[in-house]
């Protein structure tokens, strides 16, 4: 059953058409990795799904309802979609537990003790329960990203979006974040991951989507995309990345 369906999505910045007629269905519990060169439109697509960027045209159906239609409650819709950014976006003036509780108390209107319990549960999931009182400046990049993942999980999203979650990390910290994401994938969470980590895409995804110049050039199971890509553009991209 599809939880999210994108139909004929386009996004223009001025005269520049960044997304050119993209359609994609996402099934409940599916892990989709989106790969492609920088500038191919992957991050814009992700930001359009949760309406951080307003699409120029097209439809986004969440559980069958077009969220771009007039009268749709966008704030409510965004609570169903968690987002993990490449630069963590933690509040520097709040400690770890405060960062993970904030969205719960302000957006979901949870009582403080309920939000704290949920925050601790998710910090345990990502191995950060020892750092409840730590300030973001005391954490490594990998630790910050794991806190950001716990924060997104604490909103109990139906879909979790990852926008190149390891690209701002030192190489030795990439592994700990990818391991956390692998555990989440095994838990049955619906995930869309924009990534340059080809091993992750190959090992963890149910489906790999290759974007090129604002279109979905090819998509399929990891063994198809990595083993027998049909499109010349996909072949050239993978040859560069896997060389």
C-alpha positions in Angstrom: 0.0 0.0 0.0 1.4 3.4 -1.0 1.7 6.0 1.8 3.1 8.7 -0.4 2.6 9.3 -4.1 4.2 12.1 -6.1 2.6 12.9 -9.5 4.1 15.0 -12.2 6.1 17.2 -9.8 7.9 20.2 -11.2 10.0 22.8 -9.4 11.3 26.0 -11.0 13.7 28.5 -9.4 13.3 31.5 -11.7 13.7 30.2 -15.2 15.6 27.2 -14.0 13.5 24.0 -14.1 15.2 21.9 -11.4 12.6 19.1 -11.2 11.1 18.0 -14.5 7.9 16.0 -14.2 8.8 13.5 -11.4 6.4 10.7 -10.4 7.1 8.3 -7.6 5.1 6.0 -5.3 6.4 5.1 -1.8 5.1 1.9 -0.1 4.6 1.6 3.7 7.8 0.3 5.2 9.9 0.8 2.1 13.4 2.1 2.2 14.3 4.2 -0.9 17.7 5.5 -1.6 18.0 8.4 -4.1 21.4 8.6 -5.8 22.8 10.9 -8.5 25.3 13.6 -9.1 25.3 16.9 -7.2 22.8 19.2 -8.8 20.6 16.4 -10.2 17.6 17.6 -8.1 17.6 15.0 -5.3 17.6 17.4 -2.3 15.1 19.7 -4.0 12.8 16.7 -4.5 13.1 15.8 -0.8 12.5 19.4 0.3 9.5 19.5 -2.1 8.0 16.4 -0.5 7.8 18.0 2.9 7.1 21.5 1.4 10.2 23.2 2.6 10.2 24.1 -1.1 6.8 24.8 -2.7 6.4 22.7 -5.9 5.7 24.7 -9.1 3.1 22.1 -10.2 2.1 18.5 -9.7 0.5 16.6 -6.8 1.7 15.1 -3.6 -0.7 12.5 -2.2 -0.2 11.5 1.5 -2.5 8.6 2.4 -4.6 9.5 -0.7 -5.0 13.2 0.1 -3.4 15.9 -2.1 -1.4 18.0 0.3 -1.0 20.8 -2.3 -4.7 21.3 -2.6 -6.3 24.3 -0.9 -7.4 23.8 2.7 -4.8 21.1 3.5 -3.4 21.5 7.0 0.3 21.8 6.1 1.5 22.0 9.7 -0.2 18.7 10.5 1.1 17.1 7.3 4.7 18.0 8.2 4.3 16.3 11.6 3.9 13.0 9.6 7.2 13.5 7.8 10.4 13.6 9.8 13.5 15.3 8.3 17.1 14.7 9.0 19.4 17.4 7.4 23.0 17.2 6.5 24.0 20.0 8.9 22.1 18.6 12.0 20.2 21.8 12.7 20.4 21.4 16.4 19.6 24.4 18.7 23.0 25.4 20.2 21.3 27.0 23.3 19.6 23.7 24.3 21.1 20.5 25.6 20.5 17.1 24.0 17.3 16.2 25.8 16.0 19.8 25.2 16.6 19.5 21.5 14.8 16.2 21.3 11.8 17.4 23.4 11.3 20.8 21.8 9.3 19.7 18.7 7.2 17.4 20.8 6.1 20.0 23.3 5.7 22.9 20.8 4.2 21.2 17.7 2.6 18.0 19.1 1.7 19.8 22.4 2.9 16.8 24.5 3.3 17.3 28.2 6.9 17.7 29.3 7.1 14.4 31.1 5.7 12.5 28.1 8.1 14.3 25.7 11.0 13.5 28.0 10.2 9.8 28.1 9.8 9.6 24.3 13.1 11.5 23.9 15.0 9.2 26.2 13.6 6.1 24.4 14.8 7.4 21.0 18.2 8.6 22.3 18.7 5.1 23.6 17.8 3.8 20.1 20.6 5.8 18.6 23.1 5.2 21.4 23.1 8.7 22.8 21.3 8.2 26.1 24.6 9.0 28.1 24.5 12.6 26.6 21.2 13.9 27.8 22.7 17.0 29.5 25.4 17.6 26.9 25.4 20.8 24.8 25.7 20.4 21.0 29.1 22.1 21.0 30.4 19.2 23.2 29.4 16.6 20.6 31.1 15.2 17.5 29.4 15.5 14.1 28.4 11.9 14.2 26.9 12.3 17.7 25.0 15.5 16.6 23.5 13.6 13.7 22.4 10.8 15.9 20.7 13.3 18.2 19.0 14.8 15.1 17.7 11.3 14.1 16.4 10.8 17.7 14.6 14.2 17.5 13.0 13.2 14.2 11.9 9.8 15.5 10.4 11.5 18.6 7.8 13.1 16.5 6.6 9.6 15.5 6.6 10.3 11.8 5.1 8.0 9.2 7.9 8.7 6.8 11.5 9.7 7.6 13.4 11.8 5.1 17.2 11.9 5.1 19.0 14.7 3.1 22.6 13.4 2.7 22.9 12.8 6.4 26.6 11.8 6.3 27.9 14.4 3.8 29.0 16.9 6.6 30.7 14.2 8.7 34.4 13.3 8.9 35.0 9.8 7.3 35.4 8.1 10.7 32.0 9.3 11.9 30.1 8.2 8.8 29.9 4.5 10.0 28.1 5.2 13.3 25.3 7.2 11.5 24.9 4.6 8.8 24.7 1.9 11.4 21.9 3.8 13.2 20.1 4.2 9.8 20.4 0.5 9.1 18.8 -0.4 12.4 15.9 2.0 11.6 15.5 0.4 8.2 15.2 -3.0 9.8 12.5 -1.7 12.2 10.1 -1.2 9.3 10.2 2.6 9.2 9.4 4.1 5.8 12.5 6.0 4.7 13.6 8.1 1.7 17.4 8.7 1.8 19.3 11.0 -0.5 22.8 9.7 -0.2 26.3 9.4 -1.8 26.9 6.2 0.3 26.6 3.6 -2.4 27.3 0.6 0.0 24.4 1.7 2.1 22.1 2.2 -0.9 23.1 -1.3 -2.2 22.8 -3.2 1.2 19.8 -1.5 2.9 17.4 -0.2 0.2 14.4 -1.9 -1.1 14.6 0.4 -4.1 17.2 2.7 -5.6 16.2 5.7 -7.6 18.8 7.3 -9.9 18.2 11.0 -10.6 19.9 12.9 -13.4 19.2 16.5 -14.5 15.9 16.8 -12.7 14.3 13.5 -13.8 14.2 10.0 -12.5 16.4 8.4 -15.1 16.1 4.8 -13.7 14.8 3.0 -10.6 14.7 -0.6 -9.4 16.0 -3.1 -6.9 19.6 -2.5 -5.7 20.8 -5.6 -7.5 19.3 -4.3 -10.8 20.6 -0.7 -10.5 24.1 -1.7 -9.3 24.4 -5.0 -11.1 22.7 -4.4 -14.4 21.8 -0.7 -14.9 19.9 -0.2 -18.2 20.5 3.5 -18.8 23.8 4.8 -20.1 23.7 7.7 -17.6 23.3 5.3 -14.7 26.2 3.2 -15.9 28.4 6.3 -16.3 27.5 7.6 -12.8 28.2 4.3 -11.1 31.4 3.8 -13.0 32.6 7.1 -11.6 31.4 6.4 -8.0 32.4 2.7 -7.8 35.7 3.0 -9.6 
